[in-house]
Structures are given as C-alpha cells and as structure tokens.
C-alpha cells in the first residue's frame, strides 16, 4: 500500500544517522516488546507479512512520532484483538475479562532457543521455471495496491537488470491477507541511480532490490 512507511526517495526527512556502537535495545521495554511479538506470533494466528501490514495501517501522524518498537507494540495489539486473543476492553483496562479462558502459551522457555535458531525461512519449491534469467533487463510494474506489497514506490516503472536469482519464496502480497503463500521466483535487481533519480543522481551509484517475479516485466 502507499503510506507513510514507504519513505524511500522522499526529500525533507533529514540525513540518516547510523550512530556508533548503538545498543541492541535502547530501553528494557524494547526487549520485552520483541519478546511479546515473538511469543504472540507463535500462536500462528497471523503471518510475518500480516504483522508488517498491520504496522503499515498505523495513521501517518502516529507512525512518524512513534519509535520502532512502539510501532511493533501498536501493531501487535491490533492483531491480538483481531485474532480474539484479547478483547478491546481487556486492552484498554489492562485486566483480563472474568470470562477469559486461560490457555498455555505455545512458546515456552524451553522452546525459545530452538525456535530462534530455526527462524522463519520463506524459500519454497515450486513447479515450473523462472521467467527471467540473470542478466535480463526488466522493468517494474507501476502498481498502487491498497494492500501489502514489497515493491517500493520510488522504483515502480523503472528499468533494471537482474543480478541474482534467489529461487522461489513466499509472496508477501498474498500472504499478508490470508490468501496463501503463493510462492514465486525472487530476484535481485540492480537499478542505476540515474534511472531512479534522473540527472541529479550520483552517476556512480546503484540500488539493489529483491523483487518478486510478478512485480517485473521484460524491459
């Protein structure tokens, strides 16, 4: 979807400060926010892509003022209400409803390390061959979906060259909305800076993006 989260190529946001020796977590609550997100996700009520889309639905003014993990918690709260893991009243009061049924969490302490080591791989096997080969010239489709997509606005309608084939991976645009994984080939595509930014670009620069096959057309 087109939203404030898709900031690539936008002017006026100031320089990026990567910092030095930045801590993994700036405050103790951020570690808890990550733990809560992983623990709740273990219920299997939503996918990683659905959780990303939920954060994209945060209103623009709120999104811009929130820190990284504030967005995570806000998205998690909405997902848990949608999945009937909590009620809106429980969220507002911070207290469980008297009628709430207690259940055992799927991610217990003994399962955390194996789950973290296993991760969430998205590579899949599919029938048929990839449409494009390394070295092929392609152009991204100019789309403006209302749902989740991993195709940034600043690259839509621009030409690039495929530099690597990653095999087939879960397609986030469908997986985010409960329409199935629908895996398809994923490619690394190189875009010259001048192609994206025009005559004001640094002529020596390039951007590499991983893009799904349905985002691409022959150039």
N, C-alpha and C positions, 0 to 999 in steps of 0.2 A: 504494500500500500504506500501511497505518497503521504509522508508525515514528517514531523519534526525530527524523528530518529534518523532519517536518511539525510545526513548533513554533508556528504561528500561533495566537494566542489563549490560549497556555498561561501561567499565572501562575508566579512564582518564579524567572524567568530573569534578573531584573535589568534595568536600563534599557539602552537601545540607545545606544551612544556612537559617533556617526558620525565623530568626530575632525575635525581641521582640517589641511589640506594633507597628507593622507595619501598616501604614495608608492604608485606603481603596484605595486611589489613591495617587500616588507619585507626580503627576503633574496635574494641572487643565485640560490639554488637554486629559488626560486619561479618565476623567469622560465624556467628550464630545465624545470621541471615543466609549464608551459604549452606550451613548445615540443615536448616529448616527447609530450604528449597530442595536439596537432595533427598531428604527424608520424605517429604511430601510427594516428590516425584516418583518415589519407589512404589507408591500405590498403583502406578500405571494408569491413572485416570486421564492423563494428558501426555502429549509428546513434547520433546525438546522444542520442536518448531512451534507448537501451540503456546508454549511458555514465552517464546520470543515474540510471537504475535501479540500476546496479551500485554506485554510491556509497550509494544507499539501503539496500543489503544489508549495509553495514558494521554490525557489532554496536553496539548503543546505547552502552555504556560507551566503546568505542573512538571512535565518532563524536563524542561530546561532548568528548573530550580532544584530538582532532585539530584542527589548523589547517585552513584552507580548502584549501590546496594539498596538504596531507598526504592529505586525502580524495581529491583528484584522482589522486595517485600510487597510492594503495591500490586505487582502482577500476581504474586503467589496468593495474596488474599482473595483476589477476584477469581482465580482458578479454583481455589478451595470452596468458595461459595457456589460456583457453577457446578462443581462435582459433588455437591451435597456432603462434603466432608465437615463443613461448619455452616452455620446459618448466619445471615446478615446481623441478626440480633446478638449472636454469640461474638461476632467480630466487633460489634460496637461496644458491647459491655465488657468483653474480656473474660466472660464467665460461661461455662458450659451450661446448656439447657438441662433442666431437670430430667427431661425425657431422652437425653442423648445416650446412645448405646456406646459403651466403651469397647474398643477393639484393640487388638495388639498391633503395633506398627510392624510393617513388613521389613524395615531396615533396622535390625537390632545391632547392638555394638559389635558382635562377633562377625557380622556380615559387611561391615563398613569397609574394611581393608580390601577384601576380595572384590567388592563392588567398585571401589575406586580404581583398582588395578585393571579390572575388566573394561571400564569405561563404557562408552556407548557408540561402538563402531556403526557407521552408516553404509559401508560398502555392501553391495548385494550382487548376486548373479542374475543375469537377465538373458533371455533368448534374443538372437539376432546380433548384428554387427553395429558398431558405432557409425554414425552418419559421416563424421569428419575425421580426418587423419591429422597427425602432427604436421605443421607447415601450411595447412589450409587457411585461406583467407575467409573470414566470416564477418558478419555484421549482426549486432544485437538488435532484437526486435524492439520497436518503440511501443511499449505497453504501459498501461496505467491501471493495474488491478486494484480493486478495493480490498483484497485480502492480502495475505502474507506473500512476499516474494523476496528472493535474494539477489535480484537484479537491480543495482543502484540506478537512480535516476540519471546521474551525470554521464553514464556510459550508454544509455539507451539510444539506439540509432547510429552508433559509431562502429567503425571497422577496426578489426584487429586480426592477429594471427595466432593460431593455436600452437602452443609451445610444449604442451604435455597432455597426455590422456590419463585420467585417474581411474578409469573403469566406471562401473555403474554405482550410483549412490542414491539413497532415499531422496525423493523430490520434495523439498520443504513446502512448496506452494500448495500441494495437496495434503501433505501430512499434517500441516498446521490446522487443518479444518476437518479432520476426521474422515478424509476421503481416501485414505490408504497411502501406503508408501510410494507406490507407482515409481520405482527406481528407474533411472535413465542415465546415460553416459554423462560424465562430468569432465570438463576440460579446463586447463589453464590457458588463458588468453592474454596476449600482450597487446596493449594499446599504447601507441606513441603519444607523448604528451601533446604534440601539436594537433593530433587528431581529436583529442578531448578538449583542449583549451584554446586552440587556434594560434594566431600569430604571437600572442602574449606568453605562450608556453616556453619553458626551457627546452630547447631543441634536443638536448641530450637525455631527457627524462623519458620514462615509460611507466605504465601501471600494469601490474599483473593481477588478473581476477580469475577465480574459479567459478565457472558458469555452467549451468546445466544445458543439455542439448536443445531443449525446447525454447531456450532463450535466443538461439542462434539461427542465422540463415546464411546461405552462401553469399559471399561478397562479390 
